[in-house]
Amino acid sequence: MTREEKAETLFMSGLNCAQSVFGAFAADYGLDEEVAAKLSCGLGGGVGRMRETCGAVTGAALVLGLKYGPDKLQVYPYVQEFCAKFKAECGSIVCRELLEGTGATQGGAPEARTAEYYRKRPCVELVKLAVKIVETL
């Protein structure tokens, strides 16, 4: 299974965007999938469902930290390059902007993961894109 497929599988199983991106790389860094899900769980929904920075982006930043850290001065250029590529492809790195017109709300309980949920949201494609970009860095 490719990392993109792994991320899609994780997202479709109910994990959030950050968990799905970070989880797709977890084994590469010796992290247990459950630990990876715990570390990244608060970043979904644009950080705690506040609809700020997209979870696919924050999950990717975690992966880049694992790959190039712990020196933040070494990591930041990779995160910035990732964000530039993601934004060029999607128009934004902000969750509420990426989900505009989908009916996504801020705060509260997440929506049920129904067929309609997956049809109206670009999240699974954003997760796969984030993995693809990280793999190029």
N, CA, C and O atoms as a MOPAC input file, in Angstrom:
PM7 MOZYME 1SCF
protein

 N      0.85300 1    -1.18400 1     0.00000 1
 C      0.00000 1     0.00000 1     0.00000 1
 C      0.89700 1     1.24500 1     0.00000 1
 O      1.85100 1     1.33000 1     0.77300 1
 N      0.58100 1     2.20800 1    -0.87400 1
 C      1.34300 1     3.45400 1    -0.89600 1
 C      0.96300 1     4.31500 1     0.31400 1
 O     -0.03300 1     4.04500 1     0.98500 1
 N      1.74900 1     5.33200 1     0.58100 1
 C      1.40800 1     6.23400 1     1.68900 1
 C      0.11100 1     6.98700 1     1.40000 1
 O     -0.68200 1     7.22900 1     2.31000 1
 N     -0.10800 1     7.35800 1     0.13600 1
 C     -1.36800 1     8.01800 1    -0.21900 1
 C     -2.55300 1     7.10600 1     0.08400 1
 O     -3.55300 1     7.54800 1     0.64800 1
 N     -2.44000 1     5.84700 1    -0.28900 1
 C     -3.51000 1     4.88000 1    -0.01000 1
 C     -3.67800 1     4.68000 1     1.49800 1
 O     -4.79900 1     4.55600 1     1.99000 1
 N     -2.57300 1     4.65100 1     2.21800 1
 C     -2.62700 1     4.49800 1     3.67600 1
 C     -3.36200 1     5.69100 1     4.29300 1
 O     -4.23100 1     5.51700 1     5.14700 1
 N     -3.00700 1     6.90000 1     3.85400 1
 C     -3.65600 1     8.10900 1     4.37500 1
 C     -5.15300 1     8.10000 1     4.06600 1
 O     -5.96900 1     8.45100 1     4.91800 1
 N     -5.50800 1     7.69800 1     2.84900 1
 C     -6.92600 1     7.62300 1     2.47700 1
 C     -7.65300 1     6.59700 1     3.34700 1
 O     -8.76100 1     6.85600 1     3.81800 1
 N     -7.04100 1     5.44900 1     3.55800 1
 C     -7.64300 1     4.41100 1     4.39100 1
 C     -7.85200 1     4.91000 1     5.81800 1
 O     -8.90200 1     4.68000 1     6.41800 1
 N     -6.84600 1     5.59400 1     6.35200 1
 C     -6.96300 1     6.13300 1     7.71100 1
 C     -8.09300 1     7.15400 1     7.79200 1
 O     -8.88000 1     7.13800 1     8.73800 1
 N     -8.17400 1     8.04400 1     6.79700 1
 C     -9.23400 1     9.05800 1     6.80400 1
 C    -10.61200 1     8.40500 1     6.69200 1
 O    -11.54300 1     8.77000 1     7.41000 1
 N    -10.72900 1     7.44700 1     5.79100 1
 C    -12.01800 1     6.78900 1     5.59000 1
 C    -12.41700 1     5.93900 1     6.79700 1
 O    -13.58700 1     5.58500 1     6.94500 1
 N    -11.45300 1     5.61100 1     7.65900 1
 C    -11.76700 1     4.85000 1     8.87100 1
 C    -12.27000 1     5.75400 1     9.99900 1
 O    -12.67100 1     5.26600 1    11.05500 1
 N    -12.25000 1     7.07800 1     9.77300 1
 C    -12.76000 1     8.00700 1    10.77600 1
 C    -11.72700 1     8.92600 1    11.39200 1
 O    -12.08200 1     9.80700 1    12.17600 1
 N    -10.45400 1     8.74700 1    11.05900 1
 C     -9.43600 1     9.65100 1    11.59400 1
 C     -9.53800 1    11.00400 1    10.90000 1
 O    -10.07900 1    11.10700 1     9.80000 1
 N     -9.01300 1    12.04100 1    11.55300 1
 C     -9.06100 1    13.36200 1    10.94100 1
 C     -7.90700 1    13.53500 1     9.94800 1
 O     -7.07700 1    12.64100 1     9.78500 1
 N     -7.86800 1    14.68100 1     9.29500 1
 C     -6.86500 1    14.93300 1     8.24800 1
 C     -5.43800 1    14.85500 1     8.78500 1
 O     -4.57500 1    14.23100 1     8.16800 1
 N     -5.19100 1    15.48000 1     9.91500 1
 C     -3.84300 1    15.47600 1    10.49200 1
 C     -3.41900 1    14.05800 1    10.86800 1
 O     -2.29300 1    13.64400 1    10.59300 1
 N     -4.32000 1    13.33000 1    11.48900 1
 C     -4.01700 1    11.95400 1    11.87600 1
 C     -3.73000 1    11.09100 1    10.64600 1
 O     -2.85800 1    10.22300 1    10.68000 1
 N     -4.45400 1    11.32800 1     9.58200 1
 C     -4.30900 1    10.52500 1     8.37900 1
 C     -2.96900 1    10.76800 1     7.68800 1
 O     -2.30200 1     9.82300 1     7.26500 1
 N     -2.58000 1    12.03200 1     7.57500 1
 C     -1.28600 1    12.35500 1     6.95500 1
 C     -0.15600 1    11.87200 1     7.84500 1
 O      0.74000 1    11.17200 1     7.37400 1
 N     -0.17900 1    12.22700 1     9.11500 1
 C      0.88200 1    11.83600 1    10.03500 1
 C      0.95700 1    10.31200 1    10.15000 1
 O      2.04500 1     9.73800 1    10.16700 1
 N     -0.19300 1     9.67300 1    10.22600 1
 C     -0.24700 1     8.22200 1    10.35200 1
 C      0.31700 1     7.48500 1     9.15000 1
 O      0.83300 1     6.37600 1     9.28600 1
 N      0.22100 1     8.09300 1     7.97800 1
 C      0.74400 1     7.45500 1     6.77100 1
 C      2.26000 1     7.32600 1     6.80800 1
 O      2.83300 1     6.48600 1     6.11400 1
 N      2.91000 1     8.15800 1     7.61700 1
 C      4.37400 1     8.15500 1     7.71900 1
 C      4.87000 1     7.58600 1     9.04600 1
 O      6.07400 1     7.39100 1     9.21500 1
 N      3.97700 1     7.31800 1     9.97700 1
 C      4.36500 1     6.94200 1    11.34400 1
 C      5.34700 1     5.78400 1    11.39400 1
 O      6.36300 1     5.86800 1    12.08500 1
 N      5.06600 1     4.71600 1    10.68100 1
 C      5.92800 1     3.53100 1    10.72900 1
 C      7.34200 1     3.83500 1    10.23700 1
 O      8.30800 1     3.22400 1    10.69500 1
 N      7.45900 1     4.77800 1     9.30600 1
 C      8.77900 1     5.14600 1     8.78100 1
 C      9.69100 1     5.70500 1     9.87400 1
 O     10.91500 1     5.66600 1     9.75300 1
 N      9.09100 1     6.21600 1    10.92400 1
 C      9.85200 1     6.83700 1    12.00900 1
 C      9.73600 1     6.04300 1    13.31000 1
 O     10.03300 1     6.55200 1    14.39100 1
 N      9.30400 1     4.79700 1    13.18700 1
 C      9.22900 1     3.92400 1    14.34400 1
 C      8.10800 1     4.24600 1    15.30800 1
 O      8.13600 1     3.83000 1    16.46600 1
 N      7.11800 1     4.98900 1    14.83000 1
 C      5.98200 1     5.34100 1    15.68500 1
 C      4.84600 1     4.35100 1    15.50000 1
 O      4.49900 1     3.98400 1    14.37800 1
 N      4.29000 1     3.93700 1    16.58700 1
 C      3.09700 1     3.10800 1    16.60000 1
 C      1.93800 1     3.94300 1    16.04400 1
 O      1.84800 1     5.13900 1    16.31800 1
 N      1.05500 1     3.31400 1    15.26600 1
 C     -0.08000 1     4.02200 1    14.67300 1
 C     -0.96400 1     4.69400 1    15.72000 1
 O     -1.44600 1     5.80600 1    15.50600 1
 N     -1.17500 1     4.02400 1    16.84300 1
 C     -2.01500 1     4.59500 1    17.90100 1
 C     -1.35700 1     5.82900 1    18.51700 1
 O     -2.03000 1     6.82400 1    18.78500 1
 N     -0.04800 1     5.76500 1    18.74100 1
 C      0.68400 1     6.91800 1    19.28500 1
 C      0.61500 1     8.07600 1    18.29100 1
 O      0.39100 1     9.22000 1    18.68600 1
 N      0.80500 1     7.78600 1    17.01300 1
 C      0.73400 1     8.83000 1    15.98200 1
 C     -0.64900 1     9.47500 1    15.97500 1
 O     -0.76800 1    10.69400 1    15.85700 1
 N     -1.69800 1     8.65400 1    16.10300 1
 C     -3.06600 1     9.18800 1    16.12200 1
 C     -3.29700 1    10.06700 1    17.34300 1
 O     -3.97400 1    11.09100 1    17.25900 1
 N     -2.73100 1     9.66500 1    18.48000 1
 C     -2.87700 1    10.47200 1    19.69900 1
 C     -2.13900 1    11.80000 1    19.57100 1
 O     -2.66400 1    12.84400 1    19.95600 1
 N     -0.91800 1    11.76100 1    19.03000 1
 C     -0.11400 1    12.98300 1    18.89300 1
 C     -0.77500 1    14.01500 1    17.98600 1
 O     -0.65400 1    15.21800 1    18.21400 1
 N     -1.46600 1    13.54400 1    16.96700 1
 C     -2.00600 1    14.45800 1    15.95900 1
 C     -3.50900 1    14.70500 1    16.07000 1
 O     -4.06100 1    15.46700 1    15.27600 1
 N     -4.17600 1    14.08500 1    17.02800 1
 C     -5.64200 1    14.16500 1    17.06900 1
 C     -6.17800 1    15.58200 1    17.28900 1
 O     -7.24600 1    15.90600 1    16.77000 1
 N     -5.49400 1    16.41300 1    18.01800 1
 C     -5.98500 1    17.76300 1    18.28200 1
 C     -5.85400 1    18.72100 1    17.11700 1
 O     -6.33500 1    19.85200 1    17.18300 1
 N     -5.21100 1    18.27800 1    16.05600 1
 C     -4.95600 1    19.16800 1    14.92300 1
 C     -6.03100 1    19.10300 1    13.84200 1
 O     -6.02100 1    19.90500 1    12.90800 1
 N     -6.95400 1    18.16000 1    13.96200 1
 C     -8.00000 1    18.01400 1    12.95800 1
 C     -9.01200 1    19.14400 1    12.98300 1
 O     -9.15600 1    19.85200 1    13.98000 1
 N     -9.71000 1    19.29900 1    11.86800 1
 C    -10.73000 1    20.34400 1    11.77000 1
 C    -10.13600 1    21.74100 1    11.81300 1
 O    -10.77700 1    22.68800 1    12.26600 1
 N     -8.91500 1    21.85800 1    11.34000 1
 C     -8.25800 1    23.16700 1    11.37500 1
 C     -7.82800 1    23.53500 1    12.77500 1
 O     -7.98900 1    24.68100 1    13.19400 1
 N     -7.28800 1    22.58600 1    13.50000 1
 C     -6.84000 1    22.66900 1    14.89700 1
 C     -8.06000 1    22.76500 1    15.81700 1
 O     -8.62900 1    23.83600 1    16.02800 1
 N     -8.43000 1    21.62000 1    16.34400 1
 C     -9.52600 1    21.55700 1    17.30600 1
 C    -10.87000 1    22.00500 1    16.75700 1
 O    -11.68200 1    22.56300 1    17.49500 1
 N    -11.11700 1    21.77100 1    15.47400 1
 C    -12.35900 1    22.17100 1    14.78800 1
 C    -12.59700 1    23.67300 1    14.82100 1
 O    -13.73900 1    24.13100 1    14.78600 1
 N    -11.49800 1    24.44500 1    14.88900 1
 C    -11.62700 1    25.90400 1    14.83000 1
 C    -11.54400 1    26.41900 1    13.40200 1
 O    -11.68400 1    27.61600 1    13.15100 1
 N    -11.31000 1    25.48100 1    12.44700 1
 C    -11.26900 1    25.80600 1    11.02100 1
 C    -10.14100 1    26.77600 1    10.67000 1
 O    -10.29700 1    27.63200 1     9.79900 1
 N     -9.02500 1    26.63600 1    11.34400 1
 C     -7.83900 1    27.43800 1    11.03600 1
 C     -6.95500 1    26.64100 1    10.06800 1
 O     -7.45100 1    26.23500 1     9.01700 1
 N     -5.69300 1    26.40000 1    10.36300 1
 C     -4.81600 1    25.69300 1     9.43400 1
 C     -5.30200 1    24.26000 1     9.21700 1
 O     -5.55200 1    23.52200 1    10.17000 1
 N     -5.42800 1    23.89200 1     7.96800 1
 C     -5.92400 1    22.56400 1     7.57000 1
 C     -5.13000 1    21.45900 1     8.25300 1
 O     -3.90600 1    21.53900 1     8.35400 1
 N     -5.82500 1    20.43100 1     8.72000 1
 C     -5.18200 1    19.30200 1     9.37300 1
 C     -4.21100 1    18.55900 1     8.47100 1
 O     -3.21800 1    18.01900 1     8.95700 1
 N     -4.47200 1    18.51600 1     7.16700 1
 C     -3.53000 1    17.87200 1     6.25100 1
 C     -2.20300 1    18.62000 1     6.26400 1
 O     -1.14000 1    18.01300 1     6.13400 1
 N     -2.26700 1    19.93100 1     6.41900 1
 C     -1.06200 1    20.76900 1     6.47100 1
 C     -0.33500 1    20.57500 1     7.79900 1
 O      0.88500 1    20.40700 1     7.81200 1
 N     -1.05600 1    20.59500 1     8.90300 1
 C     -0.39700 1    20.43100 1    10.20300 1
 C      0.15100 1    19.01800 1    10.36000 1
 O      1.20300 1    18.82700 1    10.97000 1
 N     -0.54500 1    18.03600 1     9.82000 1
 C     -0.02800 1    16.66800 1     9.84000 1
 C      1.26600 1    16.56800 1     9.05300 1
 O      2.20900 1    15.89600 1     9.47400 1
 N      1.30800 1    17.24000 1     7.90600 1
 C      2.52300 1    17.25700 1     7.09300 1
 C      3.66600 1    17.95600 1     7.83800 1
 O      4.81200 1    17.51300 1     7.76500 1
 N      3.36300 1    19.03400 1     8.54800 1
 C      4.39800 1    19.73700 1     9.32000 1
 C      4.98800 1    18.82500 1    10.39600 1
 O      6.18500 1    18.88400 1    10.67500 1
 N      4.15200 1    17.98700 1    10.99300 1
 C      4.65200 1    17.02000 1    11.97500 1
 C      5.61800 1    16.03100 1    11.31800 1
 O      6.67500 1    15.72400 1    11.86900 1
 N      5.24800 1    15.54500 1    10.15300 1
 C      6.11400 1    14.60300 1     9.43900 1
 C      7.44300 1    15.26300 1     9.08900 1
 O      8.50300 1    14.66000 1     9.25800 1
 N      7.38500 1    16.49200 1     8.60600 1
 C      8.61100 1    17.19500 1     8.23600 1
 C      9.49100 1    17.45300 1     9.45900 1
 O     10.71700 1    17.45100 1     9.35300 1
 N      8.87400 1    17.67100 1    10.61000 1
 C      9.63700 1    17.79900 1    11.85000 1
 C     10.35700 1    16.51200 1    12.19900 1
 O     11.50800 1    16.52900 1    12.63300 1
 N      9.66900 1    15.39100 1    12.00600 1
 C     10.31700 1    14.10300 1    12.25700 1
 C     11.47600 1    13.88300 1    11.29100 1
 O     12.53000 1    13.37800 1    11.67700 1
 N     11.27300 1    14.26100 1    10.04700 1
 C     12.27900 1    13.99700 1     9.02200 1
 C     13.49000 1    14.91900 1     9.13800 1
 O     14.62300 1    14.46600 1     8.97500 1
 N     13.27200 1    16.19600 1     9.41300 1
 C     14.35300 1    17.17700 1     9.36000 1
 C     14.69800 1    17.81900 1    10.70000 1
 O     15.66900 1    18.57000 1    10.78600 1
 N     13.91500 1    17.53400 1    11.75700 1
 C     14.14000 1    18.15000 1    13.06400 1
 C     15.26800 1    17.50000 1    13.80800 1
 O     15.86700 1    16.55400 1    13.29600 1
 N     15.58800 1    17.96800 1    14.99800 1
 C     14.79600 1    18.89300 1    15.80300 1
 C     15.14100 1    20.36800 1    15.59100 1
 O     14.55400 1    21.22500 1    16.25100 1
 N     16.06000 1    20.68500 1    14.70400 1
 C     16.45600 1    22.08400 1    14.48700 1
 C     15.36400 1    22.81500 1    13.70300 1
 O     15.18100 1    22.57600 1    12.50900 1
 N     14.65000 1    23.69900 1    14.37900 1
 C     13.54000 1    24.40200 1    13.73000 1
 C     13.98900 1    25.21700 1    12.52400 1
 O     13.23300 1    25.37900 1    11.56700 1
 N     15.20800 1    25.72900 1    12.56600 1
 C     15.69800 1    26.51500 1    11.43000 1
 C     15.91000 1    25.64300 1    10.19700 1
 O     15.88400 1    26.13800 1     9.07000 1
 N     16.11600 1    24.36900 1    10.40800 1
 C     16.23700 1    23.43700 1     9.28800 1
 C     14.85200 1    22.99700 1     8.81100 1
 O     14.65600 1    22.75500 1     7.62000 1
 N     13.90100 1    22.89400 1     9.72400 1
 C     12.55400 1    22.40300 1     9.39000 1
 C     11.71100 1    23.47700 1     8.71500 1
 O     11.00400 1    23.18300 1     7.75100 1
 N     11.76800 1    24.70500 1     9.19400 1
 C     10.88300 1    25.75800 1     8.68600 1
 C     10.90300 1    25.90700 1     7.16300 1
 O      9.83300 1    26.02900 1     6.56600 1
 N     12.07100 1    25.90200 1     6.50300 1
 C     12.03300 1    26.03000 1     5.03200 1
 C     11.25600 1    24.90800 1     4.34600 1
 O     10.59600 1    25.14200 1     3.33400 1
 N     11.32900 1    23.70600 1     4.88300 1
 C     10.57200 1    22.59900 1     4.29900 1
 C      9.07900 1    22.79300 1     4.51200 1
 O      8.28200 1    22.52800 1     3.61200 1
 N      8.70000 1    23.25100 1     5.68800 1
 C      7.27800 1    23.50200 1     5.96500 1
 C      6.77700 1    24.63100 1     5.06400 1
 O      5.66900 1    24.56000 1     4.53200 1
 N      7.58400 1    25.65400 1     4.89800 1
 C      7.18900 1    26.77200 1     4.03900 1
 C      7.05300 1    26.33000 1     2.58800 1
 O      6.12300 1    26.74400 1     1.89500 1
 N      7.97300 1    25.49200 1     2.12900 1
 C      7.88900 1    24.97700 1     0.76100 1
 C      6.65000 1    24.09400 1     0.59900 1
 O      5.94200 1    24.17600 1    -0.40500 1
 N      6.40400 1    23.25600 1     1.59500 1
 C      5.19300 1    22.43000 1     1.56100 1
 C      3.96500 1    23.31900 1     1.43900 1
 O      3.12300 1    23.10100 1     0.56800 1
 N      3.85900 1    24.32000 1     2.30600 1
 C      2.68100 1    25.19500 1     2.31600 1
 C      2.51700 1    25.93300 1     0.99300 1
 O      1.39600 1    26.09300 1     0.51000 1
 N      3.60700 1    26.37800 1     0.41000 1
 C      3.53300 1    27.07000 1    -0.88000 1
 C      2.99300 1    26.14000 1    -1.96200 1
 O      2.16400 1    26.54800 1    -2.77500 1
 N      3.45700 1    24.89900 1    -1.97500 1
 C      2.98900 1    23.93800 1    -2.97200 1
 C      1.52000 1    23.57300 1    -2.73800 1
 O      0.74400 1    23.48400 1    -3.68900 1
 N      1.14400 1    23.36400 1    -1.49300 1
 C     -0.24100 1    23.02300 1    -1.15200 1
 C     -1.16300 1    24.17300 1    -1.53500 1
 O     -2.22000 1    23.96200 1    -2.13000 1
 N     -0.75800 1    25.38600 1    -1.19200 1
 C     -1.57500 1    26.56900 1    -1.49100 1
 C     -1.68600 1    26.79000 1    -3.00100 1
 O     -2.74800 1    27.16800 1    -3.49600 1
 N     -0.60000 1    26.55700 1    -3.72800 1
 C     -0.63500 1    26.70900 1    -5.18600 1
 C     -1.63100 1    25.73300 1    -5.81000 1
 O     -2.30000 1    26.05600 1    -6.79200 1
 N     -1.72100 1    24.55700 1    -5.23900 1
 C     -2.60700 1    23.51600 1    -5.75200 1
 C     -4.06500 1    23.73500 1    -5.32400 1
 O     -4.98500 1    23.45600 1    -6.09300 1
 N     -4.27500 1    24.23600 1    -4.09700 1
 C     -5.62400 1    24.29400 1    -3.51100 1
 C     -6.16300 1    25.70600 1    -3.30200 1
 O     -7.36300 1    25.88600 1    -3.09700 1
 N     -5.29600 1    26.69800 1    -3.35100 1
 C     -5.72800 1    28.07400 1    -3.15300 1
 C     -5.63900 1    28.57200 1    -1.73100 1
 O     -5.77700 1    29.77100 1    -1.49200 1
 N     -5.41200 1    27.68100 1    -0.77700 1
 C     -5.36200 1    28.07100 1     0.63300 1
 C     -4.77100 1    26.92900 1     1.45200 1
 O     -4.68600 1    25.79000 1     0.99300 1
 N     -4.36400 1    27.26100 1     2.67600 1
 C     -4.00000 1    26.24100 1     3.66500 1
 C     -4.93700 1    26.33400 1     4.87100 1
 O     -4.71400 1    25.68500 1     5.89200 1
 N     -5.97700 1    27.13900 1     4.74200 1
 C     -6.91900 1    27.39000 1     5.83700 1
 C     -8.15600 1    26.50200 1     5.65900 1
 O     -8.81500 1    26.53100 1     4.62000 1
 N     -8.44900 1    25.72900 1     6.67800 1
 C     -9.55400 1    24.76900 1     6.64900 1
 C    -10.87400 1    25.40600 1     6.21600 1
 O    -11.52700 1    24.89800 1     5.30500 1
 N    -11.27700 1    26.50200 1     6.84800 1
 C    -12.59100 1    27.08400 1     6.53800 1
 C    -12.66300 1    27.56500 1     5.08800 1
 O    -13.73500 1    27.55200 1     4.48500 1
 N    -11.53100 1    27.98800 1     4.52800 1
 C    -11.51800 1    28.40700 1     3.12400 1
 C    -11.58200 1    27.19100 1     2.20200 1
 O    -12.26300 1    27.22200 1     1.17700 1
 N    -10.88700 1    26.14000 1     2.55900 1
 C    -10.90300 1    24.91700 1     1.75700 1
 C    -12.26900 1    24.23900 1     1.78400 1
 O    -12.65100 1    23.56000 1     0.83100 1
 N    -13.00200 1    24.42400 1     2.87900 1
 C    -14.32300 1    23.79200 1     3.03000 1
 C    -15.48000 1    24.74300 1     2.73300 1
 O    -16.63800 1    24.40300 1     2.97400 1
 N    -15.17700 1    25.91800 1     2.21700 1
 C    -16.22100 1    26.89700 1     1.91800 1
 C    -17.27900 1    26.28300 1     1.00000 1
 O    -16.96500 1    25.66100 1    -0.01500 1
 N    -18.52000 1    26.47400 1     1.38200 1
 C    -19.63000 1    25.96700 1     0.59100 1
 C    -20.02000 1    24.52500 1     0.88300 1
 O    -20.93500 1    23.99500 1     0.25300 1
 N    -19.34000 1    23.88300 1     1.83100 1
 C    -19.65200 1    22.47800 1     2.14000 1
 C    -20.58300 1    22.34700 1     3.33800 1
 O    -21.06600 1    21.25300 1     3.63200 1
 N    -20.83800 1    23.45000 1     4.02800 1
 C    -21.67100 1    23.39600 1     5.22500 1
 C    -20.90200 1    23.03900 1     6.48100 1
 O    -21.50100 1    22.84100 1     7.53900 1
 N    -19.58400 1    22.95400 1     6.38200 1
 C    -18.75800 1    22.63400 1     7.55000 1
 C    -18.86100 1    23.75800 1     8.57300 1
 O    -18.83300 1    24.93900 1     8.22400 1
 N    -18.97900 1    23.37800 1     9.82600 1
 C    -19.12100 1    24.35600 1    10.90100 1
 C    -17.90700 1    24.34100 1    11.80400 1
 O    -17.10600 1    23.40600 1    11.79300 1
 N    -17.79300 1    25.39100 1    12.57700 1
 C    -16.69900 1    25.52300 1    13.54400 1
 C    -17.17300 1    25.01000 1    14.89400 1
 O    -18.32100 1    25.21900 1    15.28400 1
 N    -16.26700 1    24.33100 1    15.60900 1
 C    -16.56700 1    23.85800 1    16.95600 1
 C    -17.61900 1    22.76500 1    16.97200 1
 O    -18.05200 1    22.27900 1    15.92700 1
 N    -18.02000 1    22.38800 1    18.17100 1
 C    -19.03700 1    21.35800 1    18.32600 1
 C    -18.57800 1    19.98300 1    17.90400 1
 O    -17.39700 1    19.75600 1    17.63700 1
 N    -19.50600 1    19.09100 1    17.85000 1
 C    -19.20900 1    17.70300 1    17.48600 1
 C    -19.01300 1    17.58400 1    15.98100 1
 O    -19.70900 1    18.25000 1    15.21400 1
 N    -18.08500 1    16.75400 1    15.55200 1
 C    -17.89500 1    16.53000 1    14.12200 1
 C    -19.13300 1    15.88500 1    13.50600 1
 O    -19.89600 1    15.20100 1    14.18800 1
 N    -19.31600 1    16.11200 1    12.22100 1
 C    -20.42400 1    15.48700 1    11.50200 1
 C    -20.20300 1    13.98400 1    11.40500 1
 O    -19.06900 1    13.50500 1    11.43300 1
 N    -21.28900 1    13.26000 1    11.29300 1
 C    -21.20000 1    11.81100 1    11.07500 1
 C    -20.55700 1    11.56100 1     9.71800 1
 O    -20.79900 1    12.29100 1     8.75600 1
 N    -19.74100 1    10.52800 1     9.65700 1
 C    -19.05200 1    10.16800 1     8.41300 1
 C    -19.97900 1     9.31200 1     7.55500 1
 O    -19.93600 1     8.08200 1     7.59000 1
 N    -20.81000 1     9.99500 1     6.79200 1
 C    -21.75900 1     9.33400 1     5.90000 1
 C    -21.26100 1     9.45600 1     4.45700 1
 O    -20.28200 1    10.15200 1     4.18800 1
 N    -21.93500 1     8.78200 1     3.54700 1
 C    -21.58800 1     8.89500 1     2.13000 1
 C    -21.70000 1    10.34900 1     1.68000 1
 O    -20.87500 1    10.81500 1     0.89500 1
 N    -22.70300 1    11.06600 1     2.16400 1
 C    -22.89000 1    12.48500 1     1.81700 1
 C    -21.71600 1    13.32400 1     2.32100 1
 O    -21.24100 1    14.21300 1     1.61300 1
 N    -21.24800 1    13.04900 1     3.53400 1
 C    -20.10400 1    13.75100 1     4.11400 1
 C    -18.90900 1    13.63600 1     3.17000 1
 O    -18.28400 1    14.64300 1     2.83600 1
 N    -18.58900 1    12.42100 1     2.74100 1
 C    -17.42900 1    12.19800 1     1.87800 1
 C    -17.62900 1    12.80500 1     0.49500 1
 O    -16.65900 1    13.23900 1    -0.12700 1
 N    -18.86600 1    12.84700 1    -0.00200 1
 C    -19.15600 1    13.41200 1    -1.32000 1
 C    -18.93800 1    14.92200 1    -1.35800 1
 O    -18.43600 1    15.45500 1    -2.34800 1
 N    -19.31400 1    15.60500 1    -0.28500 1
 C    -19.30200 1    17.07100 1    -0.32400 1
 C    -17.98500 1    17.70400 1     0.13500 1
 O    -17.78800 1    18.90500 1    -0.04800 1
 N    -17.09700 1    16.93000 1     0.71600 1
 C    -15.85700 1    17.49200 1     1.24600 1
 C    -14.64100 1    17.05800 1     0.44800 1
 O    -14.56800 1    15.92300 1    -0.02300 1
 N    -13.68600 1    17.97100 1     0.29800 1
 C    -12.45800 1    17.63500 1    -0.42500 1
 C    -11.38800 1    16.99700 1     0.46200 1
 O    -10.27700 1    16.74300 1    -0.00400 1
 N    -11.70200 1    16.73600 1     1.71800 1
 C    -10.68600 1    16.35300 1     2.70300 1
 C     -9.83900 1    15.15100 1     2.30100 1
 O     -8.61800 1    15.18500 1     2.45600 1
 N    -10.44900 1    14.10800 1     1.79800 1
 C     -9.66200 1    12.91600 1     1.46300 1
 C     -8.66800 1    13.23500 1     0.34100 1
 O     -7.55500 1    12.71000 1     0.33100 1
 N     -9.06200 1    14.08200 1    -0.58900 1
 C     -8.13900 1    14.47800 1    -1.65900 1
 C     -7.03500 1    15.39000 1    -1.12000 1
 O     -5.89700 1    15.32400 1    -1.58500 1
 N     -7.36100 1    16.23000 1    -0.15500 1
 C     -6.35100 1    17.09900 1     0.46100 1
 C     -5.32900 1    16.28200 1     1.24100 1
 O     -4.13700 1    16.59200 1     1.23200 1
 N     -5.79700 1    15.24600 1     1.91000 1
 C     -4.92500 1    14.34200 1     2.65800 1
 C     -3.94800 1    13.65400 1     1.69900 1
 O     -2.74800 1    13.58500 1     1.96800 1
 N     -4.46500 1    13.15300 1     0.59600 1
 C     -3.60400 1    12.47100 1    -0.38200 1
 C     -2.61200 1    13.44400 1    -1.01400 1
 O     -1.45400 1    13.09700 1    -1.24500 1
 N     -3.07000 1    14.66000 1    -1.29200 1
 C     -2.17500 1    15.67800 1    -1.84600 1
 C     -1.05500 1    16.00500 1    -0.86300 1
 O      0.10600 1    16.11400 1    -1.25600 1
 N     -1.39900 1    16.16000 1     0.40700 1
 C     -0.38900 1    16.47800 1     1.42600 1
 C      0.67900 1    15.39600 1     1.47400 1
 O      1.86900 1    15.70500 1     1.54000 1
 N      0.27400 1    14.14900 1     1.44100 1
 C      1.23400 1    13.03200 1     1.44400 1
 C      2.13100 1    13.10700 1     0.21100 1
 O      3.34900 1    12.95600 1     0.31000 1
 N      1.53000 1    13.33700 1    -0.93100 1
 C      2.27200 1    13.42300 1    -2.19500 1
 C      3.32800 1    14.52800 1    -2.13400 1
 O      4.46900 1    14.32900 1    -2.55200 1
 N      2.94100 1    15.69100 1    -1.61000 1
 C      3.89500 1    16.80200 1    -1.52400 1
 C      5.01400 1    16.47700 1    -0.54600 1
 O      6.18300 1    16.71900 1    -0.84800 1
 N      4.68100 1    15.93600 1     0.61500 1
 C      5.71700 1    15.57300 1     1.59600 1
 C      6.71400 1    14.61100 1     0.97500 1
 O      7.91700 1    14.72700 1     1.21100 1
 N      6.23800 1    13.68200 1     0.19800 1
 C      7.12900 1    12.70900 1    -0.42100 1
 C      8.11800 1    13.35300 1    -1.39300 1
 O      9.17800 1    12.78600 1    -1.65700 1
 N      7.78500 1    14.53100 1    -1.92800 1
 C      8.70800 1    15.21400 1    -2.83800 1
 C      9.75300 1    16.03600 1    -2.11900 1
 O     10.73100 1    16.46500 1    -2.73100 1
 N      9.56500 1    16.26400 1    -0.82400 1
 C     10.50100 1    17.13000 1    -0.09200 1
 C     11.63700 1    16.30500 1     0.47800 1
 O     12.52900 1    16.85000 1     1.12800 1

